[in-house]
Structure formats: C-alpha cells, structure tokens
Amino acid sequence: MASRLVEEYFRKETLPNIWCPGCSNGIVAMAIVRAIDNLKIGKDKVVVVSGIGCSSRASGYLDFNTLHTTHGRAIAFATGVKFANPELTVIVITGDGDNAAIGGNHFIHAARRNIDITVVMYNNHIYGMTGGQASPTIPRYDKATTAPYGSIDRDFDICKLAIGAGATYVARGTAYHVQQLVKLIEKGISHKGFSFIEAMSICPTYYGRRNKKGSPADMLKWLKDNSIDINKAAKMKPEELEGKIIIGEFVNIEAPEYTEEYQKMVERLKVSVK
C-alpha cells in the first residue's frame, strides 16, 4: 500500500526527503495522501499550497499541482486558486509558525469567509527550519532559541481560534493516531467550506533536544499517552485535562460557501445590467 502511494503521489526524483530522522512530517504528509487516495480525487483536480517551514517542504515532494509560496501567505495564494477555479480541491499545508504567526490574519479571514479550502497545520511547537525559534504554540515554559530560559507566553489553541473565526469544520489529530488523522483529513476535504485540521507533530531536533523530550519514539509515545478523545474529555474535569491534548472533531456545520456566494452575486449583477 505505502509503496503504491509513493509511486503514484510523490515526485520520486525529489526523494529521499530532507526532514530530520524521526521527524513526523512524513507521517502527516502520507496521511494527506491517504485521504486523497481514499476519496479517489484525480491528481489533476488537487492543488497543494504551502508556505515556508519544514512542513511546507511537503509540496515539493507531492506530485499534484503545487505552489510553494511565501511565508504566511499560503492561504492567500490558495484563496486565489479557489476563486480562479472553484472545481479544484485546494489543500493548504502549513506549520504553527507559518499559519499562527505571520499568516494569522489570512487564516482568520479565510475562516470567516468560509471559503472551500482545507488547511492542514502541522504543529510541532517550533520554527524548525529557521533556527528553532519559539512559535505561538510552544507550551509555556518550554525552551527555544528565542526563549533560552523558557517561554512565558501562553500557548495558542489554534482550533479555538478557528472556531471563533467561523471555520465550519475544525478537528485535531496527532502523528501517532494516524488512522484517525486520515479520517479527519478526509472529512475536511469532503466538507463544503473552510476546513481546519491541526496535526500534532514532533520535532525531535530543535524542540525535542532542547527540551529533553527523549527520542522520537519517546515523543510519539508522549502523544499517545497524553491525547484524549473529545467524547471522553467531555466527561472529565478541567484539572484532569491540564496538559492534555484533546483530539477529534470539534465543529462540523453548514454555512454559505464564499465562492458560491460570489458567483451568485455575479449572476445577479448580470441580470440587473440587462
């Protein structure tokens, strides 16, 4: 199965990838590929857009129509693609720094508009490609090159931000819970409207070593042991959820989709000027 997916969906001339040994970016990239394959969407109907960062390197490896764009602007480019051809399946691959920091404004307004794109955000708590700086999602008191004594910022819950901004599909999975992550991405792609899936990932190099998180296997085991399904979490007390990761589907609702509403306005204007 895996070898078939690599043959069919990856640019083999770009392999092997440049991700660090133990990095889970490949796991999440393969989850996206599996979701596309399960949905049987033709490769020429898929556009993968990425920004800047370790996760965003995935667009160079994937054999779809791809755009590797500027830092924080992946959603802006993806919006243009969707407007140009609403029939395309547009998927944004981004990281916690790329999406939640410099790209945050594009993110909240794409969610508010409910434009039909799927954003998969790899969250490894760090700027892995540019030197290990603290990202908006780094856990409080964890260390980074820009926070050598620990970050005192409260970490950002991006799923809550997506919900507050109006996203109509919001979910969170992890690089350990691969089968669930595939299903969440499938549902996000199939959903008509703005879909956001946060994929909890690991960076064993810049984040893991600096914070003494152990081996990549240890970090994946930590995801396993500290992730709680949303249905189980609903029955637990707040103090029991302290430091835990809630995974599953948070929002799945219907609302007018932006490109369709825009086309309706165009049609109304055509009638009015006759």
N, C-alpha and C positions, 0 to 999 in steps of 0.2 A: 504493500500500500504506500508506504513512505517513499520508496524508490520511484514508483509511478508518479507520485505527486511532484517529486523533484524533476523528473524528466519532462513533465507536462507544464509545470508552472514556474520553474526557475530558469534564469539565464545561466546556463551551466558554465559559460565562459567566464563568469564573474566569481565562480566558486573555486576554492573554499572562501568563506566569508572572513571579514577582518575582526569580528567580535571576539572578545577575550574568552579563553577557555572557561567554561562554567557559566557564562552569561546566558540568561534565559530569553534574550531577544529572538533567538531562532525558534524557541518553543512557541512564542506568541505569533511570530510570522507564519509558522506552519499551521497554527490554529486558524488564522485568517484564510489561508489557502484551503484548508479542510472545509471551512464554512462555505467558501465559494464553490468548491467541488461538490459538496453535498447539495447545494442549491441548483447545481447544473447551469450556472450562468456562463455563457460563452466568453472566452478571454477577450474578444474584441469589444464586448459590451461593458467591460470593467475598466475603470480608471483608478489608479492608486496614486494618491498625492501625499508627499511627505515634506517636512520642513528641514530643520537642522538638528543633529544629535545622533547618538548611537542608534536609537530605534529607527530614525528616518533613513538610515542606510538601507533599510529593507526594500525600498522602492527600486533601488539599483539591482537587486537580486531577483525581483519578481518579474515574470515575463507577461506583463499586462501593458496597457497604455499607462505610462507612469510619468509623473512630474516630481522632480526633487527640487523643492523651491527654497525660498529664503527663510531665515529664522523667524518663527512665529507666524508666518504668512500662509501656511498650508491651507487653512480653512478658507482664506480669501481667494486663493487660486482655485480651490475646489468649488467654491460658490460660482465662480466664472464658468467653470467647466459644466456644472449642472444647468446654468442658465443657457449656455450655448446648445446643449443637447440634453434635455430632461430625461431622455430614454436611457441614458447611461447609468450604470451603478457606480457611484462615486464613493470611494473609501479613503479616509484620511488616516495615515499612520503618523503618530506624533508622540512626544515624550512629555514628562511632567514639567520640565523646564520650558520646552518649546511651546506647549499649549497653555500652561497655567501662569506663566510669567509674561514674556514678551507677546505671546499670542492670545492672552486672556481676553482682550477686547473683541477680537474676531470671534472667539469661542462663544462668549455670552450672546452676541448679537445674531450669530447663526442659529443658536438655540432659540432665541426669542422669535426669530422669523419662521422657525420650523421648516427650514429648507431640507430637502430629502437627501442628506448625505449621512454616512456612517463614520463616526470618529472613534478610532481605537487608540487610547492613550496608554502607552507603556509607562508604568510608574515604578521607577527604581530609586526614588528619593534623592537623585543626584544629577548634576550635569556631568555625565560620564565621559563625553567626547572632548570637552573643552577644558578639563583640568580638575574635575571633582569639586566644583563649587556647590554650595547648598542650593537646592531647588525649593519652590514653595511647599513641597510635600514632605520635606525631610522631617522625621519625627523630632519633637522638641528635645533638646539637649544632646542630640547626636552631632557628630563632628563632620566637618568638611574643610576643604582648603580655605574657604572664606569664613569658616566658623571653627577655628582650631581648638577653641575651648568649649565647643558645643553651641548649637543654635538655640537662642531663646525665643525665636518666633514660634507662634502656634502654627502647627502644620495645617495645610489647606485640605478640606474634604471636597474634592472636585465633583464628586457625584451630587453632593448637596448644592454646589454652585450650579451644576447643570439643571437640576430640578428647579431651583429658584429662578433660573434664566428662562425656563419654559420648554426645555427639551421634552419631547413626547415619548422617548424610550431611553431609559437610564439603567445601567447594570454594572456590576463589578464581578470580576473573576480573578483567578490567580494562575501563574505559570505552573503551579503544582496541580490544580484541579482542571486538567486540560480538557477533558470531555465536556465539563460544564462550560468552560470558556468557549469552546467551539459552538455549542448550542446558543449561548448568549450572543455571539457574533452573528450567527445565522439569523436569529430573531431580529437583531438590529438592522441587518441588511434588508430583510424582508419587510421591515416596518416602513410605512409611508410617513416620512417626517424626519426630524433631526434625531439621530440615534447616537448615544454616547456609551461606550463600553470602556471602563477602566480595567486594565490588565495589570495586576500587581506582579511586578517583575523583580529580578535581583541583579545587582551589580556587585559581584564578588571582588572586583579590583579596587575601584575608588571608594565605594561606600563600605563594602564588607571588611576590607583590610583595616581601614582607618577606624572602624567602629568595633573591630574584633568580633565579627559575626561568625567566624569559623569558615569552613569550606563551602563551596557552592551547594553541596548536598545538605550541609547543616542549614543553610539559608532557605533552601526549598522545604526542608523538614519544618522550619520555623513557620513558613507559610501554611503548611498542613496543620500544624498544632494550634495556630492562633487565628485561623479563619473560621467564622461561624455563619451558617446559613441564615438568611434573613428570617425565615419562619421560626427557627429556633431562637434567634436573637429577640424576636418579639415577645417571648415569654421570660426573658431574663431581665434582671435588674441592671440599672446603669453602671453600678460599681462592678458587676460581673463582666461587663463589656469593655471596661477600661483597658486600653492597649490592644484590643482585638480588631480584626478586620471582618466586617460584615460583607458577605458575598451573596450574589443572587440578583434577581430582577427587582428594581425599585419602582420604576414607572413604566407603564405601557398603556398609553392613552391615544385617542384620535383627536386631531385638530386640523384645521385647514393648512395645506402644504403650500409653501411660498411660490414655487414656480407655477403651480396650477392656478393660484390666485392671481398671479401676474398675467398669465395668459388670458384669464377671464376678463381682466381689465382691458387688455389689448383688444379683445373681441368686442367689448362694449364700446370702446373708442372708435373702432372701425364702423360700427353701426351708426354712431352719433354723427359722424362726419359725412355720411352719405346724403 
